Amino acid sequence: MAYNLLKGKRGIIFGALNELSIAWKVAERAVEEGAEILLTNTPVSIRLGSINHLAERCGAIVVPADATSVEELEVLVDKALEYFGGKIDFVLHSVGMSPNVRKNIPYEVSNYANMMKTMDISAISFHKLLQVLYTKNAMAEYGSVVALSYLAAQRTVEGYNDMADAKAMLESIARSFGAIYGRKHKVRVNTVSQSPTMTTAGQGIAGLDKLFAMADDLSPLGNASADDCADYIVTLFSDLTRKVTMQNLYHDGGYSQMAITPSVLEAYGKGRE
Ligand SMILES: NC(=O)c1ccc[n+]([C@@H]2O[C@H](COP(=O)([O-])OP(=O)(O)OC[C@H]3O[C@@H](n4cnc5c(N)ncnc54)[C@H](O)[C@@H]3O)[C@@H](O)[C@H]2O)c1
């Protein structure tokens, strides 16, 4: 159901690779709620994925940009301001990649060139994006910038590798930049800590199938899907959450507050026998 929550609002959405992507669902939901959007991804993801198909469905344009390049982000934001004919109301940073994860290099023997890339793509790109938006004064008052995070930023999930460190930094950037951006331009900055989700990036995490099933069992409400995530993020882009900033917001069916349930205890007991 649509509520016109984003009627008249305009936003940039990073990270729609294919229809499994969380950003894909957010793009569809934002348009359903009345928003006008601009889509962006790296040139290689645009070529290999299906973002152009999404753009057609959403009546959006696609502007290529590597989120680690300040120059490309500047061009992107300039194009968005021109395309929208005014300031930007919301931005989704749905970007992540770890070469160490991709190459199955365990955390304890990390390759540091890879780790630097993980940090740049998955965390520092968020700072770069915020800095470009801030410097150009491109966001409308009470505009909303949201990035996607994961519980491994706070609690160790073995196998999540250096992405855990990147997510911890990402959440910290949301707080640090959010304080400055809020005071100066009344712009909100938050992260959403999402359940394990079967996307292309998600499937790169060691043992995602089992992690997904275990989280689903432990969460009182079950795992949050990419569609659920889109619903939540649309509220964060809307005027209904104007005083929410500098937060890491768990969107995980309650998983982050759980320790154990009878069903998980029983399954573990059977495995041990
Ligand atoms: N899937 C999960 O289980 C899960 C859980 C919590 C958080 N997240 C986070 O959600 C976000 C979106 O991931 P997803 O699960 O939808 O997977 P996805 O693979 O569909 O999206 C990841 C996106 O990052 C983009 N990207 C990679 N390098 C980039 C760069 N240099 N510049 C610009 N874009 C770049 C990719 O092209 C891709 O579109 C990521 O931040 C991810 O860490 C995912």
The ligand as an SDF file (V2000), in Angstrom:
LIG
                    3D

 44 48  0  0  0  0  0  0  0  0999 V2000
   22.7180   -8.6650    2.2060 N   0  0  0  0  0  0  0  0  0  0  0  0
   22.8630   -8.6140    3.5090 C   0  0  0  0  0  0  0  0  0  0  0  0
   22.8050   -9.6300    4.2160 O   0  0  0  0  0  0  0  0  0  0  0  0
   23.1080   -7.2910    4.1710 C   0  0  0  0  0  0  0  0  0  0  0  0
   22.8370   -7.1560    5.5550 C   0  0  0  0  0  0  0  0  0  0  0  0
   23.0940   -5.9340    6.1700 C   0  0  0  0  0  0  0  0  0  0  0  0
   23.6080   -4.8820    5.4150 C   0  0  0  0  0  0  0  0  0  0  0  0
   23.8510   -5.0480    4.0730 N   0  0  0  0  0  0  0  0  0  0  0  0
   24.4140   -3.9210    3.3210 C   0  0  0  0  0  0  0  0  0  0  0  0
   23.4820   -3.4970    2.3600 O   0  0  0  0  0  0  0  0  0  0  0  0
   24.1810   -2.7870    1.3430 C   0  0  0  0  0  0  0  0  0  0  0  0
   23.6880   -3.2440   -0.0080 C   0  0  0  0  0  0  0  0  0  0  0  0
   24.0520   -4.5710   -0.2600 O   0  0  0  0  0  0  0  0  0  0  0  0
   23.0760   -5.6650   -0.8770 P   0  0  0  0  0  0  0  0  0  0  0  0
   22.9650   -6.7460    0.1420 O   0  0  0  0  0  0  0  0  0  0  0  0
   21.8610   -5.0450   -1.4170 O   0  0  0  0  0  0  0  0  0  0  0  0
   23.9750   -6.2760   -2.0500 O   0  0  0  0  0  0  0  0  0  0  0  0
   24.2310   -5.8200   -3.5730 P   0  0  0  0  0  0  0  0  0  0  0  0
   25.3930   -6.6390   -4.0370 O   0  0  0  0  0  0  0  0  0  0  0  0
   22.9860   -5.9140   -4.3610 O   0  0  0  0  0  0  0  0  0  0  0  0
   24.6550   -4.2870   -3.4450 O   0  0  0  0  0  0  0  0  0  0  0  0
   25.9840   -3.8540   -3.1890 C   0  0  0  0  0  0  0  0  0  0  0  0
   26.2000   -2.6830   -4.1370 C   0  0  0  0  0  0  0  0  0  0  0  0
   27.4320   -2.0100   -3.8690 O   0  0  0  0  0  0  0  0  0  0  0  0
   27.8440   -1.4990   -5.1360 C   0  0  0  0  0  0  0  0  0  0  0  0
   29.2400   -1.0790   -5.1080 N   0  0  0  0  0  0  0  0  0  0  0  0
   30.3440   -1.8380   -4.8650 C   0  0  0  0  0  0  0  0  0  0  0  0
   31.4520   -1.0970   -4.9780 N   0  0  0  0  0  0  0  0  0  0  0  0
   31.0370    0.1770   -5.2830 C   0  0  0  0  0  0  0  0  0  0  0  0
   31.7050    1.4040   -5.5190 C   0  0  0  0  0  0  0  0  0  0  0  0
   33.0560    1.4880   -5.4660 N   0  0  0  0  0  0  0  0  0  0  0  0
   30.9840    2.5010   -5.8230 N   0  0  0  0  0  0  0  0  0  0  0  0
   29.6140    2.4420   -5.8900 C   0  0  0  0  0  0  0  0  0  0  0  0
   28.9150    1.2970   -5.6670 N   0  0  0  0  0  0  0  0  0  0  0  0
   29.6320    0.1870   -5.3690 C   0  0  0  0  0  0  0  0  0  0  0  0
   27.6260   -2.6980   -6.0510 C   0  0  0  0  0  0  0  0  0  0  0  0
   27.7100   -2.3560   -7.4260 O   0  0  0  0  0  0  0  0  0  0  0  0
   26.2450   -3.1500   -5.6170 C   0  0  0  0  0  0  0  0  0  0  0  0
   25.2460   -2.4990   -6.3600 O   0  0  0  0  0  0  0  0  0  0  0  0
   25.6680   -2.9990    1.6080 C   0  0  0  0  0  0  0  0  0  0  0  0
   26.1870   -1.9060    2.3230 O   0  0  0  0  0  0  0  0  0  0  0  0
   25.6400   -4.2300    2.4930 C   0  0  0  0  0  0  0  0  0  0  0  0
   26.8120   -4.3560    3.2810 O   0  0  0  0  0  0  0  0  0  0  0  0
   23.5810   -6.2100    3.4420 C   0  0  0  0  0  0  0  0  0  0  0  0
  1  2  1  0
  2  3  2  0
  2  4  1  0
  4  5  1  0
  4 44  2  0
  5  6  2  0
  6  7  1  0
  7  8  2  0
  8  9  1  0
  8 44  1  0
  9 10  1  0
  9 42  1  0
 10 11  1  0
 11 12  1  0
 11 40  1  0
 12 13  1  0
 13 14  1  0
 14 15  2  0
 14 16  1  0
 14 17  1  0
 17 18  1  0
 18 19  2  0
 18 20  1  0
 18 21  1  0
 21 22  1  0
 22 23  1  0
 23 24  1  0
 23 38  1  0
 24 25  1  0
 25 26  1  0
 25 36  1  0
 26 27  1  0
 26 35  1  0
 27 28  2  0
 28 29  1  0
 29 30  1  0
 29 35  2  0
 30 31  1  0
 30 32  2  0
 32 33  1  0
 33 34  2  0
 34 35  1  0
 36 37  1  0
 36 38  1  0
 38 39  1  0
 40 41  1  0
 40 42  1  0
 42 43  1  0
M  CHG  2   8   1  16  -1
M  END
$$$$
